[in-house]
């Protein structure tokens, strides 16, 4: 592995001294996270402490086996045909699994890892083979010519951490970069399945990495079998349309499902439809209703719209959604609550 930081490149033999020197200095948070992880990786321990995302509850620490992380890294390297000496860019924080696994992939594949500050617009000024970003970074880069050029410099890009909106997916079609949506979590040691977002193999389905297979429980939620990554099957709260034991389409989260008048509605599917007509941050949730049991509510971040803008939005919503999906109420919140990893909490607070 080679590590390039601030235009200086270090080989594996130089890393212990580099780690020692950098840890003795006052560093920016993202650099401190990187060198803390490197120090932990090269110590004598067999595990790495990580943090769950908090999307299904309170974030909690979890111990991941280094051998499982290496196995996951090899799967990704194999899928993308990454070879010794290829260059990958790390523009995500090493505080989270996505950033940690970029380092491990470089170690497993003897790659040249270029580390840059994890900003909303990570500029990449030379051709590279592989990178990982969150949707917000990709969306920001697509807004400028320099940003588009940066994305075009990447041969293969994985996008994860939150859902890729239909609008963002549509914009990705202009890129020669091969883009993939990831499915996975900290508990599964990063992604276990990938969905092609653009190009000839564009698909709505997630395909398992080698050695991974799936089944469904009675709720239609996904159960992940990845024996080389984890000892036991992992049951999720993700409702899927099952295509085969290695292929599925993601529909939404079981704990978010709305039962309105006996009709089951998936907030995530409704949000996908509305993402092209609402520029503000928003989410779909429900509140108790005497007649329907639950009624659909649209929650928008920011100040309330003018009556004219609100009427226009309601007209557009009627054109986009079925009568069951249409929100019975629109609520404005000045600021959304978020988990520690920046995911929106679907709760209504004034």
Protein Blocks (a to p, Z undefined) as FASTA:
>chain_A
ZZdeehiacdfklmmmmmmmmmmpccdfklmmmmmmmmmmmmmbfbdcdddehlnoccdd
ddddfklmmmmmmmmmmmnopaehiacddfbdfkbmklmmmmmmmmmnopacddddddfb
dcdfbdcfbdcddfklmmmmmmpmklmmmmmmpmbdcdehiacdfklmmmmmmpmbdcdd
ddddfklnpafbdcdfedjklcfbdcddehiacdddfkopacdddfklpmbdcddfbdcd
dfbfkbccdfbdfklpcceehiacdfklmmmmmmmmmmbdcdddddddfklopacdddde
dddddfklmmmmmmmmmmmpcfklpcfbdcddfbdcddfkopacdbddZZ
